[in-house]
């Protein structure tokens, strides 16, 4: 992870800095035999913070040490670079380019996307950042396809996230990609956070909020999760919530940023991934248990959403023990 603040870390930047440290820096030997080798790489000698609430940070590794890493994370850049156009710390941009050229997976959290964009690594790619900075990112780097509606963007070798807690969503997504959904889910449980949040930044941008109490949707969503193998419809969910289908649709979209049918598909795919990892059940059975229907329909949705077939996914994350579904 890159630490870019040479003149101390403002208190408000500590959250993004701490997220990768928490996810990747603490070994979890009971979840995976081999965890991450996590290193903090600074852009220079940390000096006294200019802000009275800031911190001074010293790292054991320098910026050139990111070259040769499998994954490089830039959690933030100095506000002066984003707001005033002042230069980034010396050596950061060439080091990012060299790391990428040597095959590193490049990741940014919040306004760390500006560093990847400055290095040219986002050109021609879809990317995001905190919604307060996406307009600046798009204006300064017109070759970047900026999407301000999502929590994170996975472009394969380059990934970007929105601000603050969206960085945690992306880090858990990386664990899910590397070690499988079961490990990511268990880690999220230990951190007392959702393993996956559907929806996007639209939930958090200033906008008139509905007057209804959307926390009231929780019971019907829990009811639906327990019946994913059944043919549920929007009308079924609305009836359970004692709402009209139109009102239920509007409230669920406002609360989660997604439609009822997409929410059901996400939940069913999540259950299917868990069953692929934790059981040896045939694909046809998993399709039925997750509510995705026939084997062909299951393969279609899984390939479209996850990027690999169910069989290839199971080969990548084989069940640790043969278990039958309860």
HELIX and SHEET records of a PDB file:
HELIX    1   1 UNK A   11  UNK A   13  5                                   3    
HELIX    2   2 UNK A   14  UNK A   24  1                                  11    
HELIX    3   3 UNK A   63  UNK A   66  5                                   4    
HELIX    4   4 UNK A   79  UNK A   84  1                                   6    
HELIX    5   5 UNK A   92  UNK A  101  1                                  10    
HELIX    6   6 UNK A  110  UNK A  112  5                                   3    
HELIX    7   7 UNK A  113  UNK A  118  1                                   6    
HELIX    8   8 UNK A  134  UNK A  140  1                                   7    
HELIX    9   9 UNK A  165  UNK A  179  1                                  15    
HELIX   10  10 UNK A  181  UNK A  190  1                                  10    
HELIX   11  11 UNK A  201  UNK A  203  5                                   3    
HELIX   12  12 UNK A  214  UNK A  217  5                                   4    
HELIX   13  13 UNK A  218  UNK A  225  1                                   8    
HELIX   14  14 UNK A  234  UNK A  240  1                                   7    
HELIX   15  15 UNK A  245  UNK A  256  1                                  12    
HELIX   16  16 UNK A  260  UNK A  278  1                                  19    
HELIX   17  17 UNK A  283  UNK A  289  1                                   7    
HELIX   18  18 UNK A  295  UNK A  306  1                                  12    
HELIX   19  19 UNK A  310  UNK A  316  1                                   7    
SHEET    1   A 3 UNK A   2  UNK A   3  0                                        
SHEET    2   A 3 UNK A  41  UNK A  42  1                                        
SHEET    3   A 3 UNK A  61  UNK A  62  1                                        
SHEET    1   B 4 UNK A  71  UNK A  74  0                                        
SHEET    2   B 4 UNK A 105  UNK A 108  1                                        
SHEET    3   B 4 UNK A 158  UNK A 161  1                                        
SHEET    4   B 4 UNK A 152  UNK A 154 -1                                        
SHEET    1   C 2 UNK A 126  UNK A 127  0                                        
SHEET    2   C 2 UNK A 145  UNK A 146  1                                        
END                                                                             
